[in-house]
């Protein structure tokens, strides 16, 4: 995998993490959680994010 592909993969992973965190935070705030609670859920969403589909999509492969 060349540098261009590695950077594209890194960008895809970053975007997926940000989406997961922001969606989780916004949902938690909508449900009435305080900022700290919403932040904890956002961090948990990133920790539990399944990266296989992100990697597969970014690399065009069926696995790591």
Residue frames relative to the residue before (quaternion, step in Angstrom):
aa qw qx qy qz dx dy dz
X 1.0000 0.0000 0.0000 0.0000 0.00 0.00 0.00
X 0.3430 -0.7655 0.5161 0.1736 3.54 -0.75 1.09
X 0.7274 -0.4403 0.3027 0.4306 3.53 -1.32 0.16
X 0.6361 0.5334 -0.3352 0.4456 3.59 0.95 -0.81
X 0.6727 0.4880 -0.2900 0.4746 3.57 0.94 -0.86
X 0.6383 0.5208 -0.3279 0.4625 3.59 0.99 -0.79
X 0.6632 0.4937 -0.3068 0.4714 3.58 0.95 -0.82
X 0.6297 0.5212 -0.3336 0.4697 3.59 1.01 -0.76
X 0.6402 0.5137 -0.3153 0.4762 3.57 1.01 -0.81
X 0.6527 0.5105 -0.3126 0.4644 3.59 0.90 -0.90
X 0.6546 0.5052 -0.3103 0.4690 3.60 0.95 -0.83
X 0.6451 0.5164 -0.3209 0.4629 3.58 1.00 -0.80
X 0.6513 0.4992 -0.3113 0.4792 3.59 0.98 -0.82
X 0.6448 0.5147 -0.3292 0.4593 3.59 0.91 -0.86
X 0.6626 0.5113 -0.3069 0.4531 3.60 0.88 -0.94
X 0.6558 0.5080 -0.3116 0.4634 3.59 0.96 -0.85
X 0.6487 0.5128 -0.3139 0.4666 3.59 0.98 -0.81
X 0.6617 0.5003 -0.3058 0.4673 3.56 0.93 -0.87
X 0.6355 0.5226 -0.3305 0.4625 3.59 0.96 -0.84
X 0.6674 0.5071 -0.3024 0.4538 3.57 0.87 -0.97
X 0.6774 0.4929 -0.2943 0.4600 3.58 0.89 -0.91
X 0.6938 0.4786 -0.2875 0.4548 3.58 0.80 -0.97
X 0.6509 0.5076 -0.3225 0.4634 3.59 0.93 -0.84
X 0.6678 0.4993 -0.3007 0.4630 3.56 0.91 -0.91
X 0.6526 0.5134 -0.3139 0.4605 3.59 0.92 -0.89
X 0.6802 0.4918 -0.2948 0.4567 3.59 0.83 -0.96
X 0.6503 0.5065 -0.3160 0.4698 3.59 0.97 -0.80
X 0.6583 0.5092 -0.3102 0.4595 3.57 0.95 -0.85
X 0.6560 0.4938 -0.3147 0.4762 3.60 0.96 -0.80
X 0.6316 0.5243 -0.3283 0.4673 3.59 1.03 -0.77
X 0.6818 0.4731 -0.2757 0.4851 3.57 1.10 -0.72
X 0.6252 -0.6011 0.3164 0.3843 3.59 1.27 0.07
X 0.4394 0.6856 -0.4813 0.3244 3.62 1.17 0.17
X 0.5296 -0.6055 0.4883 0.3383 3.54 -1.20 0.55
X 0.7142 -0.4460 0.3115 0.4404 3.58 -1.27 0.23
X 0.6764 0.5027 -0.3056 0.4431 3.57 0.86 -0.94
X 0.6654 0.4969 -0.3025 0.4678 3.58 0.95 -0.83
X 0.6448 0.5146 -0.3112 0.4718 3.55 1.02 -0.84
X 0.6367 0.5253 -0.3229 0.4631 3.57 1.02 -0.80
X 0.6361 0.5258 -0.3276 0.4600 3.59 0.96 -0.82
X 0.6624 0.4879 -0.3089 0.4772 3.59 0.96 -0.81
X 0.6185 0.5378 -0.3441 0.4581 3.59 1.04 -0.70
X 0.6542 0.4972 -0.3078 0.4797 3.59 0.95 -0.85
X 0.6410 0.5183 -0.3213 0.4661 3.59 0.98 -0.82
X 0.6251 0.5418 -0.3409 0.4466 3.60 1.03 -0.76
X 0.6579 0.4857 -0.3118 0.4838 3.59 0.99 -0.78
X 0.6493 0.5291 -0.3200 0.4428 3.58 0.94 -0.85
X 0.7638 0.3784 -0.2015 0.4825 3.58 0.96 -0.82
X 0.4047 0.7338 -0.4614 0.2913 3.59 1.27 0.02
X 0.3395 -0.7199 0.5724 0.1971 3.56 -0.85 1.02
X 0.2254 -0.8219 0.5145 0.0947 3.57 -0.39 1.23
X 0.4475 0.7107 -0.4539 0.2979 3.61 1.19 -0.22
X 0.6968 0.4547 -0.3093 0.4605 3.64 0.74 -0.88
X 0.6182 0.5384 -0.3470 0.4555 3.59 1.07 -0.68
X 0.6776 0.4833 -0.2845 0.4757 3.56 0.89 -0.95
X 0.6461 0.5241 -0.3210 0.4525 3.56 0.93 -0.89
X 0.6768 0.4937 -0.2895 0.4630 3.56 0.92 -0.92
X 0.6921 0.4905 -0.2774 0.4510 3.58 0.92 -0.92
X 0.7640 0.3572 -0.1930 0.5015 3.57 1.05 -0.71
X 0.4098 -0.7276 0.4605 0.3011 3.56 1.24 -0.24
X 0.5490 0.6079 -0.3954 0.4156 3.54 1.20 0.50
X 0.5157 -0.6406 0.4816 0.3029 3.51 -1.34 0.18
X 0.7929 0.0892 -0.0569 0.6000 3.58 1.25 0.14
X 0.7190 -0.4046 0.3142 0.4698 3.54 -1.32 0.03
